[in-house]
Amino acid sequence: MRGGWGTFTTLVGNSREKASHVSQPPGQLTFVAPRRAKPARHLADLNMAARRAAVAELGEKPFRADQLSRHYFSHLTSDLEAMTDLPAAARERLGALLPTLLTPVREMTTDAGTTRKTLWRLFDGALVESVLMRYPDRVTMCVSSQAGCGMNCPFCATGQAGLTRNMSTAEIVEQVVAGARALAQGQIPGGPGRVSNVVFMGMGEPLANYKQVVEAVRRMVEPAPDGLGISARGVTVSTVGLVPAIGKLADEGMPVTLALSLHAPDDELRDTLVPINTRWKVAEVLDAAWAYAAKTKRRVSIEYALIKDINDQEWRADLLGKLVRNKLVHVNLIPLNPTPGSKWTASRPEDERAFVRRLEFHGVPVTVRDTRGREIDGACGQLAAAE
Ligand code: SAH
């Protein structure tokens, strides 16, 4: 897996800059491009025990960690001035745990303001996007887990520029906190509200940034003041199908919904649409999904973008139906969202209907996703984070 941290241990010059080195004859080290420092440590990177320790390190009583956590996760504020239950000197010291991680660059809205995409700049200039979608009965935050993506699926805009880097736990959590804050403050039409769902369907492959993502999910589902108190059932992790990571996720004891981006029922086509399929085949990835469902008792969601004349033939619907029938599964068909430079488009309506009918014939629960945010390039696969 590319882009992980912790593999670059050689210190150069500036003590915060780390670099990798390539093997050389003994006594020689050749430095290649230095890696930038990590994002600053933030309250949301830490569980409560680690927060207490961090607060103590800053010279404050451990219970201040609870106070600070309540401000951040319950009142959704990082504004030290607003924390009037903390003495001024304490506020100043504790500010070290609330560094600014995300700076909004641009906001775009559609659906009368109920769909909002935000472009964020991270501390090192990397750009990511998140999307808030308010429905009558729920609010879903679609978050990014990496700046860019290394999976290279040809129909997805994010994949075209490759991977910049993994996001930290707090950088991921901050996207949800920002959305929750906007809702609480009544910035989204419909009155004050709460985030009920989080989907890892923004930029990046969440399971390629496993540790940070799992830790971020913990922050989202832990009740306040430890975390945001969102139901684990409301959290969906979407993956191209990194089989060992799916197995690990099943053992985390967090009943999050797994979404598997299948897009083709046969290896020949899936090898081209989801290139990681050359490593883990359709049969293997489906086995991992069924094992996940068995362990977590959660219905697995199979994502299938319908691409005109590429993967939308009835025989493929039939093959898909045979592969997934009688399983704890739901098939989500996504009309392909257009991306720059791609010659592919969404299926014809009659082909989409025939595809649905074929799946229904096999008794497979299927829905066609109502894609939000197309007009602002905020729908699935359209996040390119360009300025
Ligand atoms: N890397 C993860 C999560 C990000 S994409 C994954 O692949 O699952 C979220 C979903 O949008 C995935 O199912 C992805 O395949 C789908 N998607 C990507 N590009 C799309 C496009 N142009 N139109 C419709 N869906 C797309």
Residues whose N, C-alpha, C, O or C-beta is under 5 A from the ligand:
A	BS01	SAH	F155 C156 F200 M201 G202 G204 E205 P206 S238 T239 V240 S261 E303 A305 I334 P335 L336 N337 C380 G381
